[in-house]
């Protein structure tokens, strides 16, 4: 059966989630989690998208991403997931998929939904019992406004 394509809506912010293949805890390893954070930072610095929030959990990640002109959410996710898979496979000298196919996305409709999604993303490690306070989690934008583009996104 063919996979459904992700709809492309210009000037939209998306809550995206992607899960590792077999729910393998690839990002339970700090080095691997850092590779995913670096990939998110790369799309910011390359001007491909605004990253408004993120959290890397052991077997998945959440991010709030707003693609910029000439880029869509599918391209952004392909870039992130491809980079991460290549880097991690090279580090451990293996081959094979790291991610489940595809990703989940939900368009953000208004500011109140955006605020709720940012809170959900940042509270993920607290809810899962990884840390007691969201800002204590190293692989999240909670408590690190310098690692996201919230101010720039709302200025435009």
N, CA and C of each residue as an Amber inpcrd file, in Angstrom:
protein
   468
   0.8370000  -1.1690000   0.0000000   0.0000000   0.0000000   0.0000000
   0.8880000   1.2410000   0.0000000   0.5620000   2.2080000  -0.8140000
   1.3380000   3.4460000  -0.8940000   1.1480000   4.2690000   0.3760000
   2.2180000   4.9510000   0.7610000   2.1300000   5.8290000   1.9260000
   1.4960000   7.1480000   1.5300000   0.7350000   7.7280000   2.4220000
   0.1570000   9.0370000   2.1920000   1.2600000  10.0880000   2.2500000
   1.1610000  11.0720000   1.3940000   2.1250000  12.1650000   1.4130000
   1.7340000  13.1610000   2.5030000   2.7260000  13.8350000   3.0250000
   2.4620000  14.8750000   4.0170000   1.9870000  16.1220000   3.2890000
   0.8940000  16.6980000   3.7260000   0.4130000  17.9080000   3.0550000
   1.3900000  19.0640000   3.2490000   1.5070000  19.8800000   2.2480000
   2.4010000  21.0250000   2.3240000   1.5400000  22.2750000   2.4380000
   1.7000000  22.9640000   3.5330000   0.9760000  24.2080000   3.7700000
   2.0180000  25.2800000   4.0450000   2.0670000  26.2840000   3.1790000
   3.0700000  27.3360000   3.3540000   2.8160000  28.1340000   4.6210000
   3.9000000  28.6680000   5.1870000   3.8460000  29.5140000   6.3870000
   3.1710000  28.8110000   7.5610000   3.4680000  27.5320000   7.7220000
   2.8700000  26.7520000   8.7980000   3.9550000  26.2030000   9.7080000
   3.6260000  26.1340000  10.9690000   4.4940000  25.5450000  11.9790000
   3.9530000  24.1450000  12.2810000   4.8280000  23.1720000  12.4350000
   4.4240000  21.7870000  12.6410000   5.0160000  21.2020000  13.9210000
   4.2120000  20.4350000  14.6290000   4.7090000  19.5650000  15.6900000
   5.0230000  18.2530000  14.9980000   6.3080000  17.8810000  14.9750000
   6.7230000  16.6360000  14.3290000   7.2520000  15.6620000  15.3710000
   7.0320000  14.3900000  15.0840000   7.5360000  13.3100000  15.9260000
   8.0640000  12.2230000  15.0150000   9.2150000  11.6740000  15.3580000
   9.7380000  10.5280000  14.6390000  10.2670000   9.5280000  15.6520000
  10.0690000   8.2570000  15.3400000  10.3650000   7.1610000  16.2670000
  11.4490000   6.2720000  15.6680000  12.3090000   5.7490000  16.5160000
  13.3480000   4.8330000  16.0500000  12.7400000   3.4880000  15.6750000
  13.4100000   2.7960000  14.7860000  12.9460000   1.4880000  14.3300000
  12.9110000   0.5310000  15.5180000  11.7660000  -0.1200000  15.7070000
  11.6100000  -1.0700000  16.8010000  11.6630000  -0.4290000  18.1730000
  11.5110000   0.8770000  18.2150000  11.6000000   1.6330000  19.4800000
  12.9400000   1.3940000  20.1830000  13.9710000   1.1100000  19.3930000
  15.3180000   0.9290000  19.9250000  15.7690000   2.2390000  20.5640000
  16.3400000   2.1940000  21.7370000  16.7200000   3.3990000  22.4760000
  18.0680000   3.9520000  22.0000000  18.1110000   4.2810000  20.7310000
  19.3070000   4.8080000  20.0880000  19.7970000   6.0790000  20.7800000
  18.8670000   6.9320000  21.2080000  19.2260000   8.2260000  21.7730000
  19.3500000   8.1880000  23.2960000  19.3210000   6.9780000  23.8640000
  19.6590000   6.8110000  25.2700000  21.1540000   7.0350000  25.4630000
  21.8960000   6.9590000  24.3780000  23.3260000   7.2220000  24.3360000
  23.4990000   8.7290000  24.1200000  24.2040000   9.4010000  25.0120000
  24.3490000  10.8630000  24.9550000  24.9900000  11.3360000  23.6530000
  25.9400000  10.5930000  23.1330000  26.5960000  10.9920000  21.8810000
  25.5880000  10.9890000  20.7380000  24.7600000   9.9450000  20.6690000
  23.7510000   9.8620000  19.6130000  22.7000000  10.9640000  19.7650000
  22.2870000  11.2370000  20.9870000  21.3240000  12.3140000  21.2240000
  21.9230000  13.6460000  20.7860000  23.1990000  13.8380000  21.0450000
  23.8830000  15.0610000  20.6200000  23.9190000  15.2110000  19.1080000
  24.0390000  14.0920000  18.3950000  24.0200000  14.1300000  16.9330000
  22.6620000  14.6370000  16.4410000  21.5880000  14.1860000  17.0590000
  20.2550000  14.6520000  16.6640000  20.0700000  16.1370000  16.9930000
  20.5380000  16.5640000  18.1490000  20.4610000  17.9880000  18.4970000
  21.2620000  18.8070000  17.4810000  22.4260000  18.3210000  17.0980000
  23.2440000  19.0240000  16.1000000  22.5200000  19.1270000  14.7570000
  21.7950000  18.0940000  14.3770000  21.0310000  18.1260000  13.1270000
  19.9430000  19.1990000  13.1930000  19.2740000  19.3030000  14.3340000
  18.2580000  20.3480000  14.5050000  18.8880000  21.7380000  14.4510000
  20.0490000  21.8840000  15.0610000  20.7380000  23.1730000  15.0210000
  21.1990000  23.5080000  13.6030000  21.5810000  22.5080000  12.8540000
  22.0520000  22.7100000  11.4810000  20.9410000  23.2780000  10.5940000
  19.7250000  22.7560000  10.7110000  18.6520000  23.2930000   9.8630000
  18.3470000  24.7440000  10.2230000  18.5830000  25.0930000  11.4930000
  18.4170000  26.4950000  11.9080000  19.4910000  27.3710000  11.2640000
  20.7480000  26.9820000  11.4280000  21.8490000  27.8200000  10.9660000
  21.9260000  27.8930000   9.4490000  21.4260000  26.8770000   8.7710000
  21.3950000  26.8940000   7.3040000  20.2210000  27.6980000   6.7640000
  19.3500000  28.1680000   7.6650000  18.2210000  28.9820000   7.2400000
  17.0950000  28.2050000   6.5860000  17.0380000  26.8980000   6.8270000
  15.9890000  26.0810000   6.2170000  14.6770000  26.1350000   6.9880000
  14.7680000  26.3670000   8.3030000  13.5550000  26.3440000   9.1260000
  13.8130000  27.0370000  10.4490000  12.7230000  27.4420000  11.0660000
  12.7560000  27.8830000  12.4520000  12.5140000  26.6450000  13.3100000
  13.3120000  26.4660000  14.3340000  13.0730000  25.4150000  15.3200000
  12.6350000  26.1370000  16.5890000  11.3910000  25.8660000  17.0170000
  10.8130000  26.6030000  18.1400000  10.9020000  25.8430000  19.4600000
  11.0130000  24.5210000  19.3850000  11.1690000  23.6830000  20.5860000
  11.5630000  22.2900000  20.1160000  12.2650000  21.5590000  21.0040000
  12.5780000  20.1580000  20.6910000  12.8750000  19.3990000  21.9700000
  12.7650000  18.0890000  21.8610000  13.1450000  17.1920000  22.9420000
  13.5110000  15.8510000  22.3310000  14.7160000  15.3740000  22.6340000
  15.1990000  14.0830000  22.1460000  15.0480000  13.0740000  23.2750000
  14.1780000  12.1110000  23.0860000  13.9700000  11.0460000  24.0600000
  14.7470000   9.8150000  23.5960000  14.9030000   8.7910000  24.4340000
  15.7090000   7.6390000  24.0380000  15.2770000   6.9590000  22.7350000
  13.9650000   6.9110000  22.4540000  13.5120000   6.1910000  21.2520000
  12.6880000   7.0430000  20.2820000  12.6550000   8.3570000  20.4860000
  11.9220000   9.2400000  19.5810000  12.3170000  10.6870000  19.8490000
  11.8340000  11.5620000  18.9850000  12.0160000  12.9740000  19.2780000
  10.7790000  13.7510000  18.8610000  10.6120000  14.8910000  19.5040000
   9.5570000  15.8440000  19.1850000  10.2390000  17.1550000  18.8290000
   9.6520000  17.8600000  17.8650000  10.1490000  19.2050000  17.5520000
   9.0000000  20.0430000  17.0240000   9.1350000  21.3080000  17.2030000
   8.1990000  22.2790000  16.6610000   8.9960000  23.0480000  15.6120000
   8.6380000  22.8380000  14.3430000   9.4400000  23.3390000  13.2230000
   8.5610000  24.1220000  12.2590000   9.0660000  25.2670000  11.8290000
   8.3970000  26.0840000  10.8090000   9.3460000  26.2090000   9.6160000
   9.0850000  25.4540000   8.5390000   9.9530000  25.5620000   7.3520000
   9.9360000  26.9730000   6.7820000  11.0690000  27.3730000   6.2270000
  11.1570000  28.6750000   5.5680000  10.8780000  28.4990000   4.0780000
  10.9080000  29.5980000   3.3470000  10.6180000  29.5820000   1.9150000
  11.3950000  28.4930000   1.1840000  10.7600000  27.9340000   0.1730000
  11.3630000  26.9340000  -0.7110000  11.7330000  25.6270000  -0.0120000
  11.2240000  25.3960000   1.1880000  11.4780000  24.1450000   1.9110000
  10.1680000  23.6950000   2.5310000   9.9220000  22.3860000   2.5320000
   8.7120000  21.9000000   3.1930000   9.0860000  20.9380000   4.3140000
   8.1150000  20.5890000   5.1080000   8.3780000  19.7730000   6.3080000
   8.9400000  18.3970000   5.9500000   8.5150000  17.8290000   4.8300000
   9.0560000  16.5310000   4.4200000  10.5410000  16.6260000   4.1030000
  10.9570000  17.7000000   3.4380000  12.3750000  17.8860000   3.1360000
  13.1850000  18.0740000   4.4150000  12.6350000  18.8390000   5.3370000
  13.3180000  19.0750000   6.6130000  13.5160000  17.7560000   7.3540000
  12.4580000  16.9700000   7.4600000  12.5460000  15.7050000   8.1890000
  13.4690000  14.7130000   7.4840000  13.4430000  14.6890000   6.1680000
  14.3450000  13.8150000   5.4220000  15.7960000  14.2040000   5.7000000
  16.0560000  15.4950000   5.7440000  17.3990000  15.9870000   6.0280000
  17.8540000  15.5880000   7.4330000  17.0030000  15.8110000   8.4210000
  17.3460000  15.4840000   9.8090000  17.5800000  13.9920000   9.9620000
  16.6150000  13.1940000   9.5380000  16.7050000  11.7490000   9.7420000
  17.8500000  11.1190000   8.9430000  18.0680000  11.6080000   7.7260000
  19.1610000  11.0720000   6.9180000  20.5150000  11.3810000   7.5210000
  20.7070000  12.6140000   7.9410000  21.9650000  13.0200000   8.5600000
  22.2460000  12.1970000   9.8200000  21.2350000  12.0880000  10.6680000
  21.4060000  11.3580000  11.9310000  21.7520000   9.8930000  11.6620000
  21.0450000   9.2670000  10.7500000  21.3110000   7.8480000  10.4370000
  22.7340000   7.6660000   9.8990000  23.1460000   8.5200000   8.9720000
  24.5030000   8.3950000   8.4190000  25.5620000   8.5760000   9.4940000
  25.4130000   9.6010000  10.3350000  26.4020000   9.8640000  11.3820000
  26.4680000   8.7470000  12.4090000  25.3120000   8.2830000  12.8760000
  25.3160000   7.2240000  13.8900000  25.8510000   5.9290000  13.2960000
  25.4300000   5.5720000  12.0940000  25.9460000   4.3550000  11.4590000
  27.4590000   4.4390000  11.2660000  27.9720000   5.6010000  10.8990000
  29.4170000   5.7630000  10.7330000  30.1410000   5.6350000  12.0700000
  29.5540000   6.1650000  13.1260000  30.1660000   6.1050000  14.4550000
  30.3110000   4.6670000  14.9540000  29.3060000   3.8520000  14.7080000
  29.3290000   2.4800000  15.2320000  29.6640000   1.4550000  14.1520000
  30.0660000   1.9700000  12.9680000  30.4560000   1.1240000  11.8450000
  29.4220000   0.0530000  11.5570000  28.1990000   0.4930000  11.3580000
  27.1350000  -0.4420000  11.0010000  26.3250000   0.1480000   9.8630000
  25.4140000  -0.6270000   9.3630000  24.5160000  -0.1790000   8.3100000
  23.1010000  -0.5290000   8.7320000  22.1880000   0.1370000   8.1250000
  20.8000000  -0.2010000   8.3790000  20.0060000   0.9630000   8.9050000
  18.7160000   0.8020000   8.8750000  17.8370000   1.8900000   9.2900000
  17.8710000   2.1290000  10.7930000  17.7930000   3.3730000  11.1450000
  17.7080000   3.7820000  12.5460000  16.2720000   4.1600000  12.8730000
  15.5720000   4.7010000  11.8720000  14.2380000   5.2510000  12.0570000
  13.1480000   4.3530000  11.4930000  11.9660000   4.4430000  12.0800000
  10.7840000   3.9020000  11.4250000  10.5430000   4.7670000  10.1950000
   9.8710000   4.2020000   9.2090000   9.5590000   4.9900000   8.0220000
   8.6130000   6.1240000   8.3730000   8.7860000   7.2120000   7.6770000
   7.8750000   8.3330000   7.8320000   8.0530000   9.0850000   9.1360000
   7.1000000   9.9480000   9.3950000   7.0660000  10.7330000  10.6200000
   5.6370000  11.2160000  10.8020000   5.3580000  11.7150000  11.9710000
   4.0320000  12.2600000  12.2640000   4.1540000  13.7750000  12.3250000
   3.1870000  14.4670000  11.7570000   3.1860000  15.9180000  11.8420000
   1.7610000  16.4100000  12.0810000   1.7140000  17.5240000  12.7810000
   0.4290000  18.1650000  13.0310000   0.6480000  19.6640000  12.8850000
  -0.1300000  20.2790000  12.0230000  -0.0220000  21.7210000  11.8150000
  -0.5590000  22.4530000  13.0410000   0.1300000  23.5070000  13.4090000
  -0.2820000  24.3350000  14.5370000  -1.2170000  25.4180000  14.0090000
  -2.3680000  25.5350000  14.6320000  -3.4060000  26.4350000  14.1160000
  -3.4170000  27.8280000  14.7400000  -2.9760000  27.9230000  15.9950000
  -3.0320000  29.2310000  16.6450000  -2.0080000  29.2970000  17.7770000
  -1.8920000  30.4580000  18.3650000  -0.8770000  30.6780000  19.3950000
  -1.1150000  29.8360000  20.6470000  -2.3680000  29.6280000  21.0260000
  -2.6330000  28.8230000  22.2270000  -2.2360000  27.3670000  21.9930000
  -2.4580000  26.8430000  20.7990000  -2.0260000  25.4830000  20.4910000
  -0.5040000  25.4100000  20.4790000   0.1310000  26.4330000  19.9370000
   1.5880000  26.4710000  19.9080000   2.1490000  26.4260000  21.3260000
   1.5970000  27.2340000  22.2230000   2.0580000  27.2330000  23.6180000
   1.8570000  25.8760000  24.2760000   0.7280000  25.2370000  24.0050000
   0.4490000  23.9190000  24.5830000   1.4340000  22.8730000  24.0610000
   1.7710000  22.9480000  22.7840000   2.7050000  21.9760000  22.1960000
   4.1120000  22.1850000  22.7420000   4.5350000  23.4320000  22.8970000
   5.8530000  23.6870000  23.4830000   5.9140000  23.0850000  24.8910000
   4.8780000  23.2900000  25.6860000   4.8390000  22.7210000  27.0450000
   4.8710000  21.2010000  26.9910000   4.1070000  20.6080000  26.0830000
   4.0850000  19.1460000  25.9400000   5.4760000  18.6190000  25.5900000
   6.1240000  19.2510000  24.6240000   7.4570000  18.8140000  24.2030000
   8.4370000  18.9080000  25.3720000   8.4400000  20.0290000  26.0660000
   9.3970000  20.2210000  27.1560000   9.1100000  19.3380000  28.3640000
   7.8640000  18.9900000  28.5930000   7.5150000  18.1500000  29.7440000
   7.6720000  16.6510000  29.4670000   7.9840000  16.2730000  28.2320000
   8.1010000  14.8560000  27.8800000   9.0600000  14.0800000  28.7810000
  10.2760000  14.5580000  29.0440000  11.1780000  13.7950000  29.9180000
  10.7130000  13.7660000  31.3770000   9.9600000  14.7630000  31.7920000
   9.4100000  14.7770000  33.1530000   8.3130000  13.7180000  33.2490000
   7.4250000  13.7240000  32.2610000   6.3110000  12.7610000  32.2290000
   6.8310000  11.3150000  32.2230000   7.9490000  11.0910000  31.5170000
   8.5250000   9.7460000  31.4390000   9.4510000   9.4190000  32.6070000
   9.5840000  10.3360000  33.5640000  10.3860000  10.0730000  34.7520000
  11.8830000  10.1350000  34.5390000  12.3300000  10.7420000  33.4470000
  13.7600000  10.8440000  33.1650000  14.4080000  11.9180000  34.0350000
  13.6940000  13.0320000  34.2260000  14.1510000  14.1260000  35.0850000
  12.9640000  14.6400000  35.8870000  13.2590000  15.3780000  36.9440000
  12.1890000  15.9370000  37.7620000  11.7040000  17.2850000  37.2710000
  12.6100000  18.0180000  36.5970000  12.3010000  19.3540000  36.0910000
  12.7620000  19.4280000  34.6410000  11.9050000  19.9300000  33.7600000
  12.1920000  19.9480000  32.3210000  13.5210000  20.6200000  31.9920000
  13.8550000  21.6930000  32.6810000  15.0880000  22.4230000  32.3650000
  16.3500000  21.6450000  32.7370000  16.2050000  20.5500000  33.4870000
  17.3610000  19.7110000  33.8310000  17.7350000  18.7240000  32.7390000
  16.8840000  18.5880000  31.7230000  17.1310000  17.5980000  30.6700000
  18.0500000  18.1970000  29.6100000  19.1760000  17.5430000  29.3670000
  20.2100000  18.0730000  28.4760000  19.8080000  18.1100000  27.0070000
  18.9120000  17.2310000  26.5840000  18.6140000  17.1080000  25.1570000
  17.2430000  17.6860000  24.8140000  17.0030000  18.8590000  25.3420000
  15.7450000  19.5650000  25.1440000  16.0300000  21.0590000  25.0830000
  15.1450000  21.7720000  24.4240000  15.2930000  23.2240000  24.3740000
  14.7300000  23.9140000  25.6170000  14.1360000  23.1660000  26.5150000
  13.6080000  23.7560000  27.7550000  14.7660000  24.4130000  28.5160000
  14.5880000  25.6460000  28.8530000  15.6340000  26.3480000  29.5920000
  16.7940000  26.8190000  28.7340000  16.7020000  26.6430000  27.4080000
  17.7840000  27.0420000  26.5030000  17.2210000  27.8670000  25.3440000
  16.7160000  29.0570000  25.6110000  16.1130000  29.8550000  24.5300000
  17.0980000  30.2100000  23.4120000  18.3880000  30.1600000  23.7040000
  19.3830000  30.4550000  22.6740000  19.4810000  29.3600000  21.6120000
  18.8920000  28.1800000  21.8750000  18.9490000  27.0580000  20.9390000
  17.7120000  26.9420000  20.0540000  16.8100000  27.9040000  20.1610000
  15.5990000  27.8960000  19.3370000  15.3620000  29.2930000  18.7500000
  14.3900000  29.3610000  17.8590000  14.1560000  30.5790000  17.0850000
  12.8490000  31.2730000  17.4240000  12.3510000  31.1310000  18.6320000
  11.0300000  31.6810000  18.9750000  10.9560000  33.1780000  18.7080000
  11.9310000  33.9460000  19.1640000  11.8820000  35.3920000  18.9750000
  11.8940000  35.7570000  17.4970000  12.7840000  35.1460000  16.7270000
  12.8760000  35.4460000  15.2900000  11.5850000  35.0480000  14.5680000
  11.0160000  33.9280000  14.9290000   9.7920000  33.4550000  14.2840000
   8.6450000  34.4330000  14.5060000   8.5070000  34.9380000  15.7030000
   7.3880000  35.8290000  15.9960000   7.6220000  37.2580000  15.4960000
   8.8720000  37.6030000  15.2120000   9.1640000  38.9230000  14.6260000
   8.7540000  38.9890000  13.1590000   8.8130000  37.8480000  12.4720000
   8.5350000  37.8330000  11.0190000   7.0720000  37.8510000  10.7090000
